[in-house]
Amino acid sequence: MTTPFEILGGETGVRRLVDRFYDLMDTAPEAVHVRALHAASLKASRDKLHLYLMMWTGGPQAYVEQRGHPRLRARHLPFAIGARERDEWLWCMDRALGEQEMPEELRGFLREKLHALADHMRNTAEPE
């Protein structure tokens, strides 16, 4: 069975997706609030998301080998993430996914799963 990791183009394809995602976050006014939650340099964030998405899409388990269990919600608790930050993150990810070469079925699957994951990261109680 072919994994999403393989369909995306392996490590290089996942890196391309992550780099486009963070390029958008770094420059788009639509992502100003979520960008503010990150360090001045996005290199560490790029590397972590690259490792995580490789694993998450069925590729190498380098994330767990280097950083342990993802515990994504716990790792994001120090940051105030509400609906606005979630939506800005998804704005970047949806556009990055839209620009990558992949079957539409996979794009839809990834969007659905990433939307649920992003919503799970919210940790502030503000109105939608």
C-alpha positions in Angstrom: 0.0 0.0 0.0 1.3 3.4 -0.9 1.4 5.9 1.9 0.6 9.6 1.8 4.3 10.2 2.5 5.2 8.4 -0.7 2.5 10.1 -2.8 3.7 13.5 -1.5 7.2 12.7 -2.8 8.8 11.4 0.3 11.1 13.6 2.5 11.6 16.1 -0.3 7.9 16.5 -1.0 7.0 16.9 2.7 9.8 19.5 3.0 8.4 21.4 0.0 5.0 21.5 1.7 6.4 22.6 5.0 8.6 25.3 3.5 5.7 26.7 1.5 3.5 26.7 4.6 6.0 28.6 6.6 6.8 31.0 3.7 3.2 31.9 3.7 3.0 32.3 7.5 6.1 34.5 7.4 4.8 36.9 4.7 1.0 36.8 4.5 -1.0 39.5 6.4 -3.7 36.8 6.8 -1.3 34.9 9.2 0.0 37.8 11.4 -1.4 36.5 14.7 -0.2 32.9 14.3 3.2 34.2 13.1 3.5 36.2 16.3 3.5 33.0 18.3 6.7 31.8 16.6 10.3 32.8 17.1 11.9 35.4 14.8 13.5 32.5 12.9 11.2 29.8 11.7 14.0 27.3 11.1 13.3 25.2 14.2 9.6 25.3 13.6 10.1 24.2 9.9 12.4 21.3 11.0 9.9 20.1 13.7 6.9 20.2 11.4 8.9 18.5 8.7 9.8 15.6 11.0 6.3 15.4 12.3 4.5 15.4 9.0 6.9 12.8 7.6 5.9 10.5 10.4 2.2 11.5 10.4 2.0 10.7 6.6 3.5 7.3 7.0 7.2 8.0 6.5 10.2 7.7 8.8 9.7 7.9 12.6 12.5 10.5 13.0 10.3 12.8 15.0 9.8 10.2 17.8 13.4 9.1 17.6 14.6 12.7 18.1 11.9 14.3 20.2 9.8 11.5 21.8 6.1 11.2 21.6 4.6 14.2 19.8 2.2 15.2 22.6 1.1 18.0 20.3 -1.5 19.6 22.5 0.8 19.6 25.6 3.6 21.1 23.5 1.4 23.9 22.3 -0.1 24.8 25.7 2.4 27.6 26.4 0.9 29.5 23.4 -2.5 31.1 23.4 -4.3 29.4 20.5 -7.8 30.4 19.7 -10.0 30.2 16.7 -8.2 33.1 15.1 -4.8 31.4 15.4 -6.2 28.1 14.2 -7.8 29.7 11.2 -4.7 31.6 10.3 -2.6 28.3 10.6 -5.2 26.6 8.4 -5.2 29.5 5.9 -1.5 28.8 5.3 -1.8 25.1 5.3 -4.7 25.0 2.9 -2.8 27.2 0.5 0.4 25.2 0.8 -1.6 21.9 0.2 -3.3 23.5 -2.8 0.0 24.2 -4.4 1.5 20.7 -4.0 1.2 18.1 -6.7 -1.0 15.3 -5.3 -4.3 13.5 -6.1 -7.4 15.5 -5.0 -8.5 12.6 -2.9 -5.3 12.9 -0.8 -5.5 16.7 -0.6 -9.0 16.4 0.8 -8.0 13.7 3.2 -5.1 15.7 4.5 -7.2 18.9 4.8 -9.8 17.1 6.8 -7.3 15.5 9.2 -5.3 18.7 9.6 -8.4 20.8 10.2 -9.3 18.4 13.0 -5.8 18.5 14.4 -5.6 22.3 14.3 -9.0 22.6 16.1 -7.7 20.3 18.8 -4.8 22.6 19.4 -7.1 25.5 20.5 -6.6 26.2 24.2 -8.4 29.5 24.8 -12.1 29.9 25.3 -13.2 32.7 23.1 -16.3 32.9 20.9 -16.0 31.5 17.4 
